[in-house]
Amino acid sequence: MICRPSGAITNFQPYLRLQSSSEPDLRTFFDLTLLRAEVSVALKAWADAAGFYARLAQAAGSNPVLNEDPVHLWSLAANAAEQAGDLRGARQALRQMLSALAERAPDPQRLAGVHRELARMADALGDTTGAQKARAAADATQNAPGRIDAPARSSDPGFRTVDVCYATDRARTGAAEPVAFYGGGRGDGLDLGIATVTVPNEHTPGMLEAPSIWKLEFAPNPAKHVVLQSVAPMPADSFFGRMQAEFADADKTEAFVFVHGYNVAFDQAARRAAQIAVDMGYPAVPVLYSWPSRGKTIAYVADTAVVRLSGRRLAGFLDDLVRRSGAQTIHIVAHSMGNRALTDALEILSLKRQVKTGDVPLFGQILFAAPDVDAGLFSEMIRTIRPLAQRLTLYASEQDWALVSSRKLHGNAPRAGQGGANTLTSEDIDSIDMSELGEDMLAHSYFADDNSALADMVTLFWRNADPDRRCGLEKSQVVTGTIRTWQYRQESCETKGLITAMAHLRQARVETVPEALSALSEAAEDPQVRSELEPVIARILED
């Protein structure tokens, strides 16, 4: 039986309130309520669904820490209320949706569309005056030049724009809002397209800035936050044609593919891919593969059920990317449960192409970050995968509590991404224990949230350097036979400006130590910074 919410839909009392700083509890309550709403829709209990969606929309609007879109939730509430025959409730939800939209300086077309829906509701309710006012507002909004304070109209908007090429096997929701364009359902095949993300000029490396209730921020602002602005699906020929045009520029020859992990929605994945691209400062075209994670803390089992099918689809996409993108080098970074899709995809691709040791690798660097994959299975699979890449790298951590939880769920079977004494050793992969970067709880995104981890990624992309030539890596005590793992030491790599310097040297096509030392005078004018960078860069460039 569905538990009915108290009060009619027109009584929008807050259902979820931020009563403490405990984000996981708030997230769990939100996800459970969303599940109740989805079950209500499946049972056609429309009044129940309308009430739940309205309460979720209020929670999302008053608690930006949830990173949920109240506009989309109000739209769902309005639709459910109309299905229930509650036209007054539907109109009230549309008014709330309009209010939420007005805070964002949205496309006038979108605002006009909501006004027309309000006019339709007013007609159905016999409110002639209300219908006339709503139509007049729609016409005025449609013909307006746009808000004068909209960021796009400023000569200095305060943000940069990043186009992320994407492939996804998520199903479309039918929503117009970018953050809700794709949901957590499985699609029939692959969608390809471009996700446009804005990153503020004052962006802090490693951060994925979002509105904060503590700063009294209740809507995303491109000058302050990383924001998904648009999602544009396109046919395969247009998609790969767009990529080929990117690589027509001689300075761009590389792409990197990012495969996200568990509990990640499409918009979060697109924002993360753009953040990594900006923070690395490396001229590689960002490509996102987004599998249908439901983006909920309570949906771990549901995510495990879909990720393996996505691996089959990812295999086909990577094959097409190699053949049709025009990129000379393609790197791949996978995180958490996304490594299940990636390892399956690479194994399929290797067997399909009958790749063997000594063949020219299809890919540059492949990085497995905190892989939530059975350690024994991972060890077996990388033997088949190894010939596909110049180098395989594993980032692990004994502080990763998401992997500790996963291990318990899997009958205490070790996970490949666990570090410390459990760090996986293999002659086929460089294993690096990143435990010193600290505890990150269930987010476990240290590979993208720490400038030093990003610096190691850039070093790999740029020079395919061995671990003993990279900044901050020391041989660890974990040894299996003659195979030793590596450990990241924060205090041994305090050089600032390393990422910027490497991006500059790569663009200058530096190949030798003398060339690098000469070029560093342009990249680092401060003599002290330059003196710190020179030995690090020289070690990276050693043959």
Beta strands, then each sheet from edge to edge (+ up, - down):
strand 1: 159-172
strand 2: 182-200
strand 3: 227-234
strand 4: 254-259
strand 5: 284-290
strand 6: 329-335
strand 7: 363-369
strand 8: 389-396
strand 9: 430-433
strand 10: 473-480
strand 11: 483-488
sheet 1: 3+ 2- 1+ 5+ 4+ 6+ 7+ 8+ 9+ 11+ 10-
end
